[in-house]
Structure formats: C-alpha cells, structure tokens
Amino acid sequence: MNSEEKELSYTSTNSYSTLNNLTDQTKYVWFVCHGMGYLSRYFLKYFEGLNPTDHYIIAPQAQSKYYIAPTFKHVGASWLTKENTLKETENVMRYFDAVFEAEKLPKNVHLIVFGYSQGVSVALRYIAKKKLICSHVIMHSGGIPKELKPQDLDFLNTKAHLVYGTKDEYLNEERMMEEKNRALELFGNQLQIHPFEGKHVVNVNFITSLKL
C-alpha cells in the first residue's frame, strides 16, 4: 500500500480581538501577536493599562487551537510548528493581510508591532515580507526567525525593543546572548534592550511605560 500526502486550498474563517475604539483621537495602534497557549481575547488584558483614547489594540488569533494540559479544559492556540512551516507561514501572512484590510487603519496613526514569545516570529516575518512601516517593533521573550537578514528590514527607520526576563525558564544565558546578537544584527543602533527581573511572562510595566 502506498500513502500520499496531497495539498489543496480552501477558504477559512478566523477571529481576532480588539481593545478600545479606533477614532479620530487615536494616536497609536498596537498589533499584538500572542504567545503559544493564548487566545487573543485574553491576551488583550496586558494592554488595559494604556490610555483608551490614545491607544487601539488589535490582537490577531493563531489558527491552530488545542486543549491545554494537564486538565484539558482550557483552550490555547499556536501560530506555527516545525511541520510544514513555510506553507503555514504563508497562511498566517494572508490572515494578517485580511485583518489589516478589515481594520482600514488611517495613515496618521503610529503603528506598534508587538510579538510575545512565539508571536515574535510571525510578527517579524510579516514586517519583513510586507515591508510594514511601524514606529516601534517590540520583541518580547521570543526567538527571531533564523532566515531573516539585515537587508530584509533595512527599509525600517524605527525603534526596536528586545524585552526578556532574566529568569526566563525558556531562555538560558547562551540563548539570551544569541537573541541579543541577532537583534543587533537586524536593527543595529535602533535597538534598545530591556531586561527585567522575572520569568517567561508579559512585562506590563514595560508596555505602560514605553516612550512613544
């Protein structure tokens, strides 16, 4: 018996979540990519400390959902795995395109792209692929895609931030140094590094105190 893996395309529907209202008074739009195990509507809680008049937050939803161990009662989601990564990345990029098309952001707002943990990889890939102009790029406790080169991001003239907990259980000293060096390679003197005393958690204080 011979098995064969085939491929097809089809239309899929996915959700995304927003916080606050997009108005004429909105100054900053955050595009925030959650980490593995999150749902977008719960990820928004980390941005509730921002001024709701000035800030509008868009949280896309990773498509691959699963029940979280050990109780298997709560649902989380994942952006990508090592299985068919290139094709799955294309799907994520098209989904992000659809989110931006649906939101129709005005040109006068400042776009902030924020990736946490697994969300760092999809956020950076989208910026590079779409030549997305943004005022801040925030890489929080995640890995920078190995295929990205400085020329992929040389169109950017923006502030970049590398944020990580010094006690992050997923980042040993060697990995932390590797990510610092990769970030410096990609962003050069535009990069600011923000270590904080903590584990693999979202640093809300960084979000609310970010100089915009």
Beta strands, then each sheet from edge to edge (+ up, - down):
strand 1: 16-19
strand 2: 28-33
strand 3: 55-60
strand 4: 64-67
strand 5: 75-78
strand 6: 110-116
strand 7: 136-140
strand 8: 159-165
strand 9: 191-196
sheet 1: 1+ 3- 2- 6- 7- 8- 9-
sheet 2: 4+ 5-
end
